[in-house]
Amino acid sequence: MILSSAPMRITLGGGSTDLKSYYANYGGFLIAAAIDKYVSILANKRFYDSIRLSYMQLEVVDKLDDIKNTRLREALRFTGIDKGIEIQSFADIPANTGLGSSSSFMVAVLNALHAYKREFVTQRQLAEEACLIEIDVLGEPIGKQDQYMAAFGGLTCLTFAKNGEVLVEPLKITEETREQLESNLQYFFTGIERGASEILKEQDTKSRQDEKSMIDNLHQIKAIGLATKKYLERGEVDMVGELFHTHWELKKKRSSKMTNPFIDESYEIARKNGAIGGKLVGAGGGGFLMFYCRSTDKSRLNQAMKARGLKPVRFHFDHEGARILVNMKRD
């Protein structure tokens, strides 16, 4: 029996510059943080030759090609496992909430399957394999951020070279800065679950067409990512809130599906009740609103968001990334 887990993530600045349609021409940069919400995968040898998969659905199949879950199917195919295995998945936060859980799932599955085969893999190998399957094999209109954050964890700077290589660097900040940042980030679930593909596909298409407004928007988003790094390394943590607000104003311009009247009104109420700035985590359209709020204003912000029906959720940073929690493979 193998039990693996991989963290979900939040993006602090520079999000969406990790799509090939942008970085292949201009290079991308973002800064993100893995959080202590995980996707976990249990893999075990099955007595029968069939494959049993339990996630939001249950599948029992005799052939790989009959598997409906595309990520599980291609992960099994990639690792050369085609019979006699049972896989179950668990998640601390539901899918379609903007925290990169699909790629966390992919990384955790690959880690479990490699361990099942007694194969050692590095964090970089896990990230690259997850990107290969999700982007190249399955053709998902997504970037590389989520896979690398799920594999590496931490408070991390990701630089995307034009040739597709990814430079992974830990953010160099003091413990005091890290604690202040973690404490002052506040998260509220909007109650809206949505897939990222539609919004990301629109951005990807416009970037491929080199549409000036989209490219200029992403240039500014990348600059915000670089500025976030600079201010955090200086210990000027409150500037993150100001940058969040600028980021959100730019992000809304990328798609008409990015927000809705309920989210916009909730955001404005948050700003009137202590939040310096904020944004939707992930591609947009729903999921979690993330705000930067000084300690003295947290109570007021929480009360205002609860009155709107938004659920507060506490996240802490994860510093380990993908890991094997249990390895009891006997044969």
Helices and strands as residue ranges (DSSP letters): E 2-13, H 20-26, E 28-45, E 51-54, E 58-61, G 64-66, H 70-79, E 85-91, H 101-116, H 123-131, I 132-137, H 145-152, E 155-160, E 166-170, H 175-184, E 185-189, H 197-208, H 212-234, H 239-252, H 261-272, E 275-280, E 288-293, G 295-297, H 298-307, E 311-313, E 323-327
